């Protein structure tokens, strides 16, 4: 069978390799000058290619589909790592479950995939954007800017709208739409959150450990503990990325609530500690209250937000100290939105999954047409989950229903 794979990212390469391993004749069409460009930027160039805890609880959109695919023994995390080992990649784990190549560089992951494509005889054509797909009598004609290709099956692995600088485009949704498919609304995910900039701007470049909550009133939509980076427009960092989807899809009226003292379990505990600081730092200004527990600039901003700056610490009442402690546990920033698709790592939303067979990822509308990876309405948390979906869904599509 002649098979065309559209897209040379993670899911596209997995699909092409799988189809070629099943002795199909495979052509992979990639719009950029080389395959796997986005893959090289993942995990800060280290390529966090999966997570030991990958299951449906870490996915959004059609999480049930992700869970069903990942529970299949031949497509789950363990088998995927065996698949990579067979391709020549040595994978190691880190605390928290993240999985990386032993070489600690994304180049190794891309290299073993490229070598497998070459070894299996996949015809890789780069710099070749697809402009249209036509089907007649169960045969496909795929048109590019350079030529026309015929095939018996097409696998759409064109990715999502996120990360335009490394390949994010709307092509996949448009091409599927020409065949009658529909998509959900699209939102940036795993992205920086924009907030009222008053305090973040003063803290630009400061990093801290915090618990980040995206809230609507008293309702917590998402929460994560980890590193937070303050920027001139809001907040960034791993913990922020983990909750950014809620900020992206949640609409107006949201707040970002930071617990800046996550190891001190309540405002009372923090207050007691700060009272002792208050007594020790008797001759200092109020802005020095968090000395030894928070970054100096961050501590000064929290105290300022409570209404104090250069007053002598001795002039504050004990009640003031407890109020400042409570503010440190609930440092609230109004959310203005998130940064755009250019800065996002993943697209939330995508092609409607009810239009594809969950057992094969073959279209229910157009036999012989498959889709996989980010172009579908499945997105995962930060930490290797999106690449695991790419490998699993790409391999499933590459089985071509067999």
Secondary structure as the mmCIF struct_conf table of DSSP 4:
data_model
#
loop_
_struct_conf.conf_type_id
_struct_conf.id
_struct_conf.beg_label_comp_id
_struct_conf.beg_label_asym_id
_struct_conf.beg_label_seq_id
_struct_conf.end_label_comp_id
_struct_conf.end_label_asym_id
_struct_conf.end_label_seq_id
STRN STRN1 UNK A 2 UNK A 6
BEND BEND1 UNK A 9 UNK A 9
HELX_RH_AL_P HELX_RH_AL_P1 UNK A 10 UNK A 21
TURN_TY1_P TURN_TY1_P1 UNK A 22 UNK A 23
STRN STRN2 UNK A 25 UNK A 29
BEND BEND2 UNK A 31 UNK A 34
TURN_TY1_P TURN_TY1_P2 UNK A 35 UNK A 36
HELX_RH_AL_P HELX_RH_AL_P2 UNK A 37 UNK A 40
TURN_TY1_P TURN_TY1_P3 UNK A 41 UNK A 41
HELX_RH_3T_P HELX_RH_3T_P1 UNK A 42 UNK A 45
TURN_TY1_P TURN_TY1_P4 UNK A 46 UNK A 46
STRN STRN3 UNK A 48 UNK A 51
TURN_TY1_P TURN_TY1_P5 UNK A 52 UNK A 53
BEND BEND3 UNK A 55 UNK A 55
HELX_RH_3T_P HELX_RH_3T_P2 UNK A 56 UNK A 58
STRN STRN4 UNK A 59 UNK A 61
BEND BEND4 UNK A 62 UNK A 62
HELX_RH_AL_P HELX_RH_AL_P3 UNK A 63 UNK A 70
TURN_TY1_P TURN_TY1_P6 UNK A 71 UNK A 71
BEND BEND5 UNK A 72 UNK A 72
TURN_TY1_P TURN_TY1_P7 UNK A 73 UNK A 75
BEND BEND6 UNK A 76 UNK A 76
HELX_RH_AL_P HELX_RH_AL_P4 UNK A 77 UNK A 87
TURN_TY1_P TURN_TY1_P8 UNK A 88 UNK A 88
STRN STRN5 UNK A 91 UNK A 93
TURN_TY1_P TURN_TY1_P9 UNK A 95 UNK A 96
BEND BEND7 UNK A 97 UNK A 97
STRN STRN6 UNK A 98 UNK A 101
TURN_TY1_P TURN_TY1_P10 UNK A 102 UNK A 103
BEND BEND8 UNK A 104 UNK A 105
HELX_RH_AL_P HELX_RH_AL_P5 UNK A 106 UNK A 119
TURN_TY1_P TURN_TY1_P11 UNK A 120 UNK A 121
STRN STRN7 UNK A 123 UNK A 125
BEND BEND9 UNK A 127 UNK A 127
STRN STRN8 UNK A 130 UNK A 136
TURN_TY1_P TURN_TY1_P12 UNK A 137 UNK A 138
STRN STRN9 UNK A 139 UNK A 144
BEND BEND10 UNK A 145 UNK A 146
STRN STRN10 UNK A 148 UNK A 151
BEND BEND11 UNK A 152 UNK A 152
STRN STRN11 UNK A 153 UNK A 156
BEND BEND12 UNK A 161 UNK A 162
HELX_RH_3T_P HELX_RH_3T_P3 UNK A 164 UNK A 166
TURN_TY1_P TURN_TY1_P13 UNK A 167 UNK A 167
BEND BEND13 UNK A 170 UNK A 170
HELX_RH_AL_P HELX_RH_AL_P6 UNK A 171 UNK A 178
TURN_TY1_P TURN_TY1_P14 UNK A 179 UNK A 180
STRN STRN12 UNK A 183 UNK A 183
STRN STRN13 UNK A 187 UNK A 189
BEND BEND14 UNK A 190 UNK A 190
HELX_LH_PP_P HELX_LH_PP_P1 UNK A 192 UNK A 192
STRN STRN14 UNK A 193 UNK A 195
HELX_RH_AL_P HELX_RH_AL_P7 UNK A 197 UNK A 202
TURN_TY1_P TURN_TY1_P15 UNK A 203 UNK A 205
STRN STRN15 UNK A 207 UNK A 216
TURN_TY1_P TURN_TY1_P16 UNK A 217 UNK A 218
STRN STRN16 UNK A 219 UNK A 230
BEND BEND15 UNK A 232 UNK A 233
STRN STRN17 UNK A 234 UNK A 236
BEND BEND16 UNK A 237 UNK A 237
HELX_RH_AL_P HELX_RH_AL_P8 UNK A 238 UNK A 249
BEND BEND17 UNK A 250 UNK A 250
BEND BEND18 UNK A 252 UNK A 253
STRN STRN18 UNK A 255 UNK A 259
TURN_TY1_P TURN_TY1_P17 UNK A 260 UNK A 263
BEND BEND19 UNK A 264 UNK A 264
BEND BEND20 UNK A 266 UNK A 266
HELX_RH_AL_P HELX_RH_AL_P9 UNK A 267 UNK A 280
TURN_TY1_P TURN_TY1_P18 UNK A 281 UNK A 283
BEND BEND21 UNK A 284 UNK A 284
STRN STRN19 UNK A 285 UNK A 285
HELX_RH_3T_P HELX_RH_3T_P4 UNK A 286 UNK A 288
TURN_TY1_P TURN_TY1_P19 UNK A 289 UNK A 293
BEND BEND22 UNK A 294 UNK A 294
HELX_RH_AL_P HELX_RH_AL_P10 UNK A 296 UNK A 305
TURN_TY1_P TURN_TY1_P20 UNK A 306 UNK A 307
BEND BEND23 UNK A 309 UNK A 311
STRN STRN20 UNK A 312 UNK A 312
HELX_RH_3T_P HELX_RH_3T_P5 UNK A 313 UNK A 315
BEND BEND24 UNK A 316 UNK A 316
HELX_RH_AL_P HELX_RH_AL_P11 UNK A 318 UNK A 329
BEND BEND25 UNK A 330 UNK A 330
STRN STRN21 UNK A 331 UNK A 338
TURN_TY1_P TURN_TY1_P21 UNK A 341 UNK A 343
BEND BEND26 UNK A 345 UNK A 345
STRN STRN22 UNK A 346 UNK A 348
STRN STRN23 UNK A 351 UNK A 351
HELX_RH_3T_P HELX_RH_3T_P6 UNK A 353 UNK A 355
STRN STRN24 UNK A 356 UNK A 356
TURN_TY1_P TURN_TY1_P22 UNK A 358 UNK A 360
STRN STRN25 UNK A 362 UNK A 363
BEND BEND27 UNK A 364 UNK A 366
TURN_TY1_P TURN_TY1_P23 UNK A 367 UNK A 368
STRN STRN26 UNK A 369 UNK A 371
HELX_RH_3T_P HELX_RH_3T_P7 UNK A 373 UNK A 375
STRN STRN27 UNK A 376 UNK A 376
BEND BEND28 UNK A 377 UNK A 377
STRN STRN28 UNK A 378 UNK A 380
TURN_TY1_P TURN_TY1_P24 UNK A 382 UNK A 384
HELX_RH_AL_P HELX_RH_AL_P12 UNK A 385 UNK A 398
TURN_TY1_P TURN_TY1_P25 UNK A 399 UNK A 401
#
